[in-house]
C-alpha cells in the first residue's frame, strides 16, 4: 500500500511538472472533445475607426496587411447619407482596376451608404479598401476593420491543473512515506528474581513474589 501511494504521488508530481513546462493548453483537444471549453471571439483592430475623405469624381483607399485564413470584420458609414462605391482587392488587381482593366474584386458594394462586411482572404498580402465616389460632391466615410480571432477558453480547473497535480502528488508522497514508518515501541526489559525465579521489571528492587531485595 505504501509503495502504491508513493508511486501515484510521484506520477502526479511528474504530470504537474510536465504541464508547467508545456502549458495547460496541451489539454485543449481533450477538453474540447469532452465539451469543457468555451469559445470567445476577440476583435483586434487592423484599421481603427477613422474618417476617410473622398473628393468628388475620384477615389481613395486604405491599405492593410491581411493574413490568410483570418476573418476580418469592418464597417463603412457614409456621412450625409449619400452613396459611394466600396471595393476590396489585392495589390495586383487594384493596379488593374485603377488602370481601367478587368480585375478580380474580393468584395464589391457599388452603391452603399452604410454597410457591415466580413471576409476571409485566401492569401496573406496587402489588400486595398477602395472608396469610389462617382458624384461631383465630396464624401466623408467612417471606416474601420478588425481581425476576428476565435479564442479557446479553458475552465479554471484545467488552467491550473499543473499546480493541482503537483500539490496532490506532494501530499500523497508525504503520506505514503509517513505511512511506511514503523513506530518504535520500547518494550520493558524483564529479569528474573535471583532467589525465586519470578519475572521482574528492570526497575523493580523487590521481588513481588518473595519480597527479597535484588541488590
Helices and strands as residue ranges (DSSP letters): H 2-22, G 24-27, H 28-33, E 38-54, E 58-66, E 71-78, E 84-90, H 91-98, E 107-112, E 114-120, E 125-133, E 139-153, H 156-159, H 161-180, E 190-192, E 199-201
